Amino acid sequence: MTNGVKRHIFFVDDEPGIREIVRKTLNGPDTEVSCFASARECLEQLRSRKCDLLITDVRMPGMDGMELLARTRRIAPWVAVLVVSGYGDIPMAVRALKAGAADFIEKPLTKKGLLSAVESALARNTEADPFVGKELTKAERRVLHFILEGKSNRETAQILHRSEKTIEVHRNHIMRKLGVDNVVSLVRRAAAMGLIDLSPE
């Protein structure tokens, strides 16, 4: 049950047939499934679209599932990740779980096994802060800009002609939405999400 809230699932596999089977299995009135043929395509969408659960095959051409898992943990650590790989690949399962995967699913995929793993991962995710992963508002993005410039709440309030209390509320919402609890982590998360550029000029 999702209380009317739509769940968004991303699925990544380079085999069209598997993508179609998973899409048909998981799609429903309260669940929207987006399928991608490559990790890079998924990663691009992950930066701008809502995702509650990411399911990825491990072995794919180009960027593999383990690299996608690592990048997802940097960009959107609130997204639960299920990793799919061949039967009996225990070392890969251990690596995936140590890297932050919510669970590991063996191929061949079964409807029962897939649905069970998905529901379990989504249920655990609902226990997280409801603010985490939500899109920043226009006002919050403006405040974030000044935070990243090193401005204090008072300075930001003066620039934006807002009260210091309002800026503090925005700052708190930004931290919660990006899943961080200090400015250093905020800078790293903002860079990973493409909100700022840390490359040398």
Secondary structure by P-SEA (a helix, b strand, c coil): ccccbbbbbbbbcccaaaaaaaaaacccccbbbbbbccaaaaaaaaacccccbbbbbcccccccaaaaaaaaaaccccbbbbbbbcccaaaaaaaaaaacccccccccccaaaaaaaaaaaaaaaaaccccccccccaaaaaaaaaaaacccaaaaaaaacccaaaaaaaaaaaaaaaccccaaaaaaaaaaacccccccc
